């Protein structure tokens, strides 16, 4: 069944010129890019998006990082888009992400891990509303 996932190339990925390479990986996987926008996100959106991490020691650092430059926000669509996106993105910590995944190939540090992908269909829908309202 076709579904939508929200994917966001974070400021480090945009700054390093990885948009083309990353979009290519989603296309090769078979997920269709149905909407995309390069944009700055403000503090309010960042704090809402990462609200579940508000109690973490790294929360302020995370909000500063994600608002430090433009992100490339995308909606991708296809069969099990959420699960398939997360499998090509790889685990949160790039040091533990296998080669061949986006974080495994392009990241070093858990604090700046190149890309975000929604972790459930419900969160995908919330994130699409938040970032593309
Ligand atoms: P994301 O939402 O960005 O796809 O990441 P995730 O589900 O894989 O991981 P989550 O636990 O929700 O963490 C969100 C983001 O917070 C940053 N982080 N920093 N400094 C740290 O120890 C640390 N841990 C997590 C990462 O940018 C992570 O993607």
py3Dmol code that shows the C-alpha trace and the ligand (Angstrom):
import py3Dmol

protein = """\
ATOM      1  CA  UNK A   1       0.000   0.000   0.000  1.00  0.00           C
ATOM      2  CA  UNK A   2       1.342   3.397  -0.982  1.00  0.00           C
ATOM      3  CA  UNK A   3       2.074   5.819   1.846  1.00  0.00           C
ATOM      4  CA  UNK A   4       3.904   9.088   2.407  1.00  0.00           C
ATOM      5  CA  UNK A   5       6.997   9.724   4.532  1.00  0.00           C
ATOM      6  CA  UNK A   6       8.551  13.004   5.592  1.00  0.00           C
ATOM      7  CA  UNK A   7      12.309  13.178   5.015  1.00  0.00           C
ATOM      8  CA  UNK A   8      14.559  16.144   5.784  1.00  0.00           C
ATOM      9  CA  UNK A   9      18.184  16.660   4.800  1.00  0.00           C
ATOM     10  CA  UNK A  10      19.588  18.508   7.798  1.00  0.00           C
ATOM     11  CA  UNK A  11      21.750  21.686   7.583  1.00  0.00           C
ATOM     12  CA  UNK A  12      25.050  19.731   7.551  1.00  0.00           C
ATOM     13  CA  UNK A  13      23.865  17.617   4.598  1.00  0.00           C
ATOM     14  CA  UNK A  14      22.708  20.686   2.656  1.00  0.00           C
ATOM     15  CA  UNK A  15      25.920  22.614   3.463  1.00  0.00           C
ATOM     16  CA  UNK A  16      28.055  19.691   2.272  1.00  0.00           C
ATOM     17  CA  UNK A  17      26.259  19.508  -1.082  1.00  0.00           C
ATOM     18  CA  UNK A  18      24.661  16.100  -0.497  1.00  0.00           C
ATOM     19  CA  UNK A  19      21.103  16.901  -1.720  1.00  0.00           C
ATOM     20  CA  UNK A  20      21.559  15.410  -5.201  1.00  0.00           C
ATOM     21  CA  UNK A  21      23.230  12.240  -3.973  1.00  0.00           C
ATOM     22  CA  UNK A  22      20.610  11.660  -1.272  1.00  0.00           C
ATOM     23  CA  UNK A  23      17.614  12.350  -3.542  1.00  0.00           C
ATOM     24  CA  UNK A  24      19.151   9.945  -6.074  1.00  0.00           C
ATOM     25  CA  UNK A  25      19.200   7.181  -3.436  1.00  0.00           C
ATOM     26  CA  UNK A  26      15.478   7.615  -2.703  1.00  0.00           C
ATOM     27  CA  UNK A  27      14.711   7.571  -6.432  1.00  0.00           C
ATOM     28  CA  UNK A  28      16.838   4.470  -7.018  1.00  0.00           C
ATOM     29  CA  UNK A  29      15.055   2.745  -4.129  1.00  0.00           C
ATOM     30  CA  UNK A  30      11.760   3.419  -5.934  1.00  0.00           C
ATOM     31  CA  UNK A  31      10.333   6.110  -3.688  1.00  0.00           C
ATOM     32  CA  UNK A  32       8.843   9.038  -5.535  1.00  0.00           C
ATOM     33  CA  UNK A  33       9.648  12.620  -4.598  1.00  0.00           C
ATOM     34  CA  UNK A  34       6.246  14.325  -4.516  1.00  0.00           C
ATOM     35  CA  UNK A  35       7.164  17.598  -2.786  1.00  0.00           C
ATOM     36  CA  UNK A  36      10.422  19.286  -1.815  1.00  0.00           C
ATOM     37  CA  UNK A  37      11.528  22.645  -0.513  1.00  0.00           C
ATOM     38  CA  UNK A  38      14.790  24.196   0.604  1.00  0.00           C
ATOM     39  CA  UNK A  39      13.953  26.306   3.613  1.00  0.00           C
ATOM     40  CA  UNK A  40      15.017  27.675   6.960  1.00  0.00           C
ATOM     41  CA  UNK A  41      12.964  26.346   9.834  1.00  0.00           C
ATOM     42  CA  UNK A  42      12.283  28.597  12.784  1.00  0.00           C
ATOM     43  CA  UNK A  43      12.780  27.784  16.461  1.00  0.00           C
ATOM     44  CA  UNK A  44       9.065  27.155  17.036  1.00  0.00           C
ATOM     45  CA  UNK A  45       8.900  24.453  14.344  1.00  0.00           C
ATOM     46  CA  UNK A  46      12.184  22.916  15.547  1.00  0.00           C
ATOM     47  CA  UNK A  47      10.975  22.772  19.163  1.00  0.00           C
ATOM     48  CA  UNK A  48       7.665  21.222  18.085  1.00  0.00           C
ATOM     49  CA  UNK A  49       9.342  18.663  15.813  1.00  0.00           C
ATOM     50  CA  UNK A  50      11.762  17.593  18.544  1.00  0.00           C
ATOM     51  CA  UNK A  51       9.271  18.069  21.424  1.00  0.00           C
ATOM     52  CA  UNK A  52       9.746  14.438  22.533  1.00  0.00           C
ATOM     53  CA  UNK A  53      13.426  15.273  23.269  1.00  0.00           C
ATOM     54  CA  UNK A  54      12.745  18.452  25.268  1.00  0.00           C
ATOM     55  CA  UNK A  55      14.074  16.873  28.494  1.00  0.00           C
ATOM     56  CA  UNK A  56      17.389  15.748  26.918  1.00  0.00           C
ATOM     57  CA  UNK A  57      20.656  17.521  27.749  1.00  0.00           C
ATOM     58  CA  UNK A  58      21.376  17.989  24.023  1.00  0.00           C
ATOM     59  CA  UNK A  59      17.972  19.582  23.228  1.00  0.00           C
ATOM     60  CA  UNK A  60      19.226  23.179  22.959  1.00  0.00           C
ATOM     61  CA  UNK A  61      22.203  22.083  20.841  1.00  0.00           C
ATOM     62  CA  UNK A  62      19.805  20.107  18.616  1.00  0.00           C
ATOM     63  CA  UNK A  63      17.480  23.093  18.075  1.00  0.00           C
ATOM     64  CA  UNK A  64      20.452  25.355  17.289  1.00  0.00           C
ATOM     65  CA  UNK A  65      21.853  22.824  14.809  1.00  0.00           C
ATOM     66  CA  UNK A  66      18.580  22.262  12.956  1.00  0.00           C
ATOM     67  CA  UNK A  67      17.938  26.029  12.644  1.00  0.00           C
ATOM     68  CA  UNK A  68      21.571  26.860  11.729  1.00  0.00           C
ATOM     69  CA  UNK A  69      21.035  26.773   7.968  1.00  0.00           C
ATOM     70  CA  UNK A  70      18.525  25.672   5.358  1.00  0.00           C
ATOM     71  CA  UNK A  71      17.136  22.145   5.393  1.00  0.00           C
ATOM     72  CA  UNK A  72      15.813  20.264   2.362  1.00  0.00           C
ATOM     73  CA  UNK A  73      12.350  19.062   3.374  1.00  0.00           C
ATOM     74  CA  UNK A  74      10.784  16.318   1.253  1.00  0.00           C
ATOM     75  CA  UNK A  75       7.711  14.163   0.988  1.00  0.00           C
ATOM     76  CA  UNK A  76       8.424  10.774  -0.563  1.00  0.00           C
ATOM     77  CA  UNK A  77       5.730   8.347  -1.576  1.00  0.00           C
ATOM     78  CA  UNK A  78       5.610   4.626  -2.287  1.00  0.00           C
ATOM     79  CA  UNK A  79       5.087   1.199  -0.774  1.00  0.00           C
ATOM     80  CA  UNK A  80       5.876   1.251   2.946  1.00  0.00           C
ATOM     81  CA  UNK A  81       7.555   4.634   2.429  1.00  0.00           C
ATOM     82  CA  UNK A  82       8.235   5.120   6.159  1.00  0.00           C
ATOM     83  CA  UNK A  83       9.950   1.771   6.694  1.00  0.00           C
ATOM     84  CA  UNK A  84      11.775   1.872   3.355  1.00  0.00           C
ATOM     85  CA  UNK A  85      13.043   5.409   3.998  1.00  0.00           C
ATOM     86  CA  UNK A  86      14.383   4.449   7.410  1.00  0.00           C
ATOM     87  CA  UNK A  87      16.144   1.418   5.985  1.00  0.00           C
ATOM     88  CA  UNK A  88      18.098   3.488   3.452  1.00  0.00           C
ATOM     89  CA  UNK A  89      18.761   6.221   6.063  1.00  0.00           C
ATOM     90  CA  UNK A  90      20.200   3.820   8.656  1.00  0.00           C
ATOM     91  CA  UNK A  91      20.421   4.009  12.463  1.00  0.00           C
ATOM     92  CA  UNK A  92      20.502   7.363  14.312  1.00  0.00           C
ATOM     93  CA  UNK A  93      24.204   7.122  15.182  1.00  0.00           C
ATOM     94  CA  UNK A  94      26.336   7.227  11.993  1.00  0.00           C
ATOM     95  CA  UNK A  95      29.092   5.331  13.826  1.00  0.00           C
ATOM     96  CA  UNK A  96      26.698   2.375  14.077  1.00  0.00           C
ATOM     97  CA  UNK A  97      25.084   2.794  10.650  1.00  0.00           C
ATOM     98  CA  UNK A  98      26.246   0.212   8.102  1.00  0.00           C
ATOM     99  CA  UNK A  99      28.033   1.286   4.915  1.00  0.00           C
ATOM    100  CA  UNK A 100      25.476   1.596   2.131  1.00  0.00           C
ATOM    101  CA  UNK A 101      23.058   3.568   4.320  1.00  0.00           C
ATOM    102  CA  UNK A 102      22.955   7.366   4.070  1.00  0.00           C
ATOM    103  CA  UNK A 103      24.155   7.929   7.642  1.00  0.00           C
ATOM    104  CA  UNK A 104      26.710   5.127   7.308  1.00  0.00           C
ATOM    105  CA  UNK A 105      28.177   6.608   4.139  1.00  0.00           C
ATOM    106  CA  UNK A 106      27.954  10.339   4.901  1.00  0.00           C
ATOM    107  CA  UNK A 107      27.974  10.843   8.676  1.00  0.00           C
ATOM    108  CA  UNK A 108      30.392  10.690  11.585  1.00  0.00           C
ATOM    109  CA  UNK A 109      28.606  12.202  14.520  1.00  0.00           C
ATOM    110  CA  UNK A 110      25.237  11.496  16.198  1.00  0.00           C
ATOM    111  CA  UNK A 111      24.700  15.214  16.774  1.00  0.00           C
ATOM    112  CA  UNK A 112      24.957  16.023  13.036  1.00  0.00           C
ATOM    113  CA  UNK A 113      23.627  12.955  11.302  1.00  0.00           C
ATOM    114  CA  UNK A 114      22.766  14.388   7.868  1.00  0.00           C
ATOM    115  CA  UNK A 115      19.117  13.411   7.555  1.00  0.00           C
ATOM    116  CA  UNK A 116      15.808  12.814   9.337  1.00  0.00           C
ATOM    117  CA  UNK A 117      13.094  10.354   8.341  1.00  0.00           C
ATOM    118  CA  UNK A 118       9.733   9.876  10.032  1.00  0.00           C
ATOM    119  CA  UNK A 119       9.503   6.830  12.271  1.00  0.00           C
ATOM    120  CA  UNK A 120       5.788   6.033  11.852  1.00  0.00           C
ATOM    121  CA  UNK A 121       2.923   6.776   9.488  1.00  0.00           C
ATOM    122  CA  UNK A 122       1.233   8.925  12.169  1.00  0.00           C
ATOM    123  CA  UNK A 123       4.396  10.962  12.742  1.00  0.00           C
ATOM    124  CA  UNK A 124       4.892  11.295   8.964  1.00  0.00           C
ATOM    125  CA  UNK A 125       1.456  12.862   8.715  1.00  0.00           C
ATOM    126  CA  UNK A 126       2.120  15.209  11.672  1.00  0.00           C
ATOM    127  CA  UNK A 127       5.519  16.223  10.263  1.00  0.00           C
ATOM    128  CA  UNK A 128       4.140  16.866   6.768  1.00  0.00           C
ATOM    129  CA  UNK A 129       1.503  19.164   8.316  1.00  0.00           C
ATOM    130  CA  UNK A 130       4.135  20.897  10.459  1.00  0.00           C
ATOM    131  CA  UNK A 131       6.714  21.513   7.718  1.00  0.00           C
ATOM    132  CA  UNK A 132       4.390  22.126   4.759  1.00  0.00           C
ATOM    133  CA  UNK A 133       1.508  23.939   6.414  1.00  0.00           C
TER     134      UNK A 133
END
"""
ligand_1 = """\
29
LIG
P 15.574 11.817 13.474
O 14.283 12.098 14.256
O 16.386 13.053 13.223
O 15.372 10.953 12.246
O 16.443 10.920 14.407
P 16.074 9.576 15.106
O 14.564 9.339 15.137
O 16.887 8.535 14.444
O 16.615 9.844 16.573
P 16.016 10.632 17.845
O 16.353 9.818 19.024
O 14.593 11.063 17.639
O 16.948 11.910 17.865
C 16.667 13.008 17.065
C 17.938 13.689 16.658
O 18.601 14.236 17.791
C 20.005 14.289 17.542
N 20.710 13.597 18.619
N 21.750 14.114 19.221
N 23.923 14.601 20.965
C 23.274 13.456 21.046
O 23.584 12.560 21.812
C 22.145 13.242 20.140
N 21.329 12.172 20.123
C 20.412 12.406 19.160
C 20.252 13.617 16.194
O 20.293 14.652 15.201
C 18.992 12.771 16.024
O 18.735 12.473 14.683
"""
view = py3Dmol.view(width=600, height=400)
view.addModel(protein, "pdb")
view.setStyle({"model": 0}, {"cartoon": {"style": "trace"}})
view.addModel(ligand_1, "xyz")
view.setStyle({"model": 1}, {"stick": {}})
view.zoomTo()
view.show()
